[in-house]
Amino acid sequence: MENEDYWLDEALESYNKGDYQQAINTMAEGNVQKTNAAGYYELMGYCYYNLEQFENAAWYLEKAIVHNSGYNLLHDCLGLAYTRAGQDEKALKEILYLYNTYPENDLFIYRYGYFEFIHERFNTALPLLLQANAINPYVQEHLYFYIGVCYYKLKEETEAIEYFEKHAERNPEFPESYFLLGCIYDKLDDTETAINYFSQALWYKEDYDDALFNRFRIKKDMCDYDGAEKDLIKLLQVNPKYIELKDDEGQPLRVTSIKIDRSNGSINFQVDTESPLS
């Protein structure tokens, strides 16, 4: 006689291998919804979440919670699914349920802080992220970066530098930390340090157009026209639309060559009028 959980176990094995569609197919083949509804809805929700079908994921996770309302992982995943599906009101309801029920839980504090962060409510996000950090600095690998961004947006540069440097130490190949450090030092008129940080960002991400533009701009202001010219040429190779030049009819033009006048720093663009940018 076949074990009633046979098909669910087979689906779970596929899920653990990362074959989410096969897990869904297996549960359909074995009619798992009839034999184990709770397990079926839960695993279907996780499968669709990993397939980035977030509205489907939310629908199944809602059903799963009906069968097991006290399971925190379901509420957590449902909140994430709602967030990714753009259903912010429902997402916040799940996030606050976990935050208020478990006020000392580092993950649920972080989830609330990150929700506020992605909605650019940095005054609210910052104390929550700092609270999560105080409990467990490793609750999320980019926690220091998010804290740094909050301080940066709130114009508290000293604290922002501290957390971006911490994040760069923990995640040395993450270019955004170096880029924002470059922006801060540029604002503080420490151009040499700013250039070094923009260069570090470009070391890890060669096509980082914003870093290229900022390094170009600083070099040009410093009259390093050779370096500025190289960066501008590279920038327009990486992103031809970064600097928009348009013809009389408003159509974007394709730049074919660039030259910076060494006597006054003016930029001369040669454009292709026959092959405009699409």
JONOR-V554821 format. One record per residue. N is the residue number from 1. RES is the residue in one letter. PSI is psi in whole degrees, -180 to 180 (none if undefined). Layout:
((N/RES/PSI) (N/RES/PSI))
//
This chain:
((1/M/135) (2/E/132) (3/N/132) (4/E/-20) (5/D/9) (6/Y/-50) (7/W/-35) (8/L/-42) (9/D/-41) (10/E/-42) (11/A/-40) (12/L/-37) (13/E/-43) (14/S/-41) (15/Y/-46) (16/N/-22) (17/K/-3) (18/G/9) (19/D/79) (20/Y/-37) (21/Q/-38) (22/Q/-37) (23/A/-42) (24/I/-45) (25/N/-40) (26/T/-41) (27/M/-35) (28/A/-43) (29/E/-40) (30/G/3) (31/N/46) (32/V/-28) (33/Q/-32) (34/K/-37) (35/T/-28) (36/N/79) (37/A/-42) (38/A/-50) (39/G/-36) (40/Y/-53) (41/Y/-39) (42/E/-51) (43/L/-36) (44/M/-41) (45/G/-45) (46/Y/-40) (47/C/-49) (48/Y/-32) (49/Y/-46) (50/N/-23) (51/L/2) (52/E/31) (53/Q/79) (54/F/-32) (55/E/-41) (56/N/-43) (57/A/-46) (58/A/-42) (59/W/-46) (60/Y/-38) (61/L/-35) (62/E/-44) (63/K/-39) (64/A/-39) (65/I/-30) (66/V/-37) (67/H/-22) (68/N/71) (69/S/-21) (70/G/4) (71/Y/109) (72/N/-35) (73/L/-35) (74/L/-47) (75/H/-39) (76/D/-49) (77/C/-36) (78/L/-41) (79/G/-41) (80/L/-42) (81/A/-44) (82/Y/-42) (83/T/-48) (84/R/-25) (85/A/-3) (86/G/17) (87/Q/74) (88/D/-39) (89/E/-44) (90/K/-38) (91/A/-47) (92/L/-34) (93/K/-46) (94/E/-43) (95/I/-44) (96/L/-32) (97/Y/-48) (98/L/-40) (99/Y/-44) (100/N/-30) (101/T/-34) (102/Y/73) (103/P/-12) (104/E/5) (105/N/119) (106/D/-40) (107/L/-43) (108/F/-32) (109/I/-44) (110/Y/-44) (111/R/-43) (112/Y/-45) (113/G/-41) (114/Y/-37) (115/F/-45) (116/E/-37) (117/F/-49) (118/I/-17) (119/H/13) (120/E/31) (121/R/74) (122/F/-31) (123/N/-35) (124/T/-39) (125/A/-42) (126/L/-53) (127/P/-32) (128/L/-45) (129/L/-37) (130/L/-37) (131/Q/-45) (132/A/-40) (133/N/-38) (134/A/-32) (135/I/-45) (136/N/99) (137/P/-14) (138/Y/18) (139/V/-28) (140/Q/137) (141/E/-25) (142/H/21) (143/L/-46) (144/Y/-38) (145/F/-45) (146/Y/-39) (147/I/-43) (148/G/-42) (149/V/-41) (150/C/-49) (151/Y/-41) (152/Y/-46) (153/K/-28) (154/L/7) (155/K/34) (156/E/81) (157/E/-38) (158/T/-46) (159/E/-37) (160/A/-45) (161/I/-45) (162/E/-46) (163/Y/-33) (164/F/-38) (165/E/-40) (166/K/-43) (167/H/-39) (168/A/-35) (169/E/-39) (170/R/-38) (171/N/74) (172/P/-16) (173/E/17) (174/F/103) (175/P/-24) (176/E/-32) (177/S/-46) (178/Y/-39) (179/F/-48) (180/L/-32) (181/L/-41) (182/G/-41) (183/C/-41) (184/I/-48) (185/Y/-31) (186/D/-45) (187/K/-32) (188/L/5) (189/D/22) (190/D/79) (191/T/-36) (192/E/-46) (193/T/-39) (194/A/-47) (195/I/-41) (196/N/-41) (197/Y/-39) (198/F/-36) (199/S/-38) (200/Q/-41) (201/A/-41) (202/L/-24) (203/W/-40) (204/Y/-17) (205/K/91) (206/E/-29) (207/D/26) (208/Y/93) (209/D/-39) (210/D/-38) (211/A/-41) (212/L/-45) (213/F/-46) (214/N/-39) (215/R/-41) (216/F/-48) (217/R/-44) (218/I/-44) (219/K/-41) (220/K/-44) (221/D/-28) (222/M/4) (223/C/22) (224/D/76) (225/Y/-31) (226/D/-50) (227/G/-40) (228/A/-42) (229/E/-43) (230/K/-42) (231/D/-39) (232/L/-40) (233/I/-46) (234/K/-41) (235/L/-45) (236/L/-16) (237/Q/-42) (238/V/-43) (239/N/90) (240/P/-19) (241/K/5) (242/Y/-45) (243/I/114) (244/E/121) (245/L/135) (246/K/152) (247/D/-176) (248/D/-21) (249/E/6) (250/G/10) (251/Q/137) (252/P/140) (253/L/148) (254/R/122) (255/V/129) (256/T/-27) (257/S/157) (258/I/140) (259/K/131) (260/I/126) (261/D/116) (262/R/-16) (263/S/-30) (264/N/-3) (265/G/5) (266/S/150) (267/I/128) (268/N/122) (269/F/134) (270/Q/131) (271/V/157) (272/D/104) (273/T/-14) (274/E/-23) (275/S/73) (276/P/158) (277/L/140) (278/S/none))
//
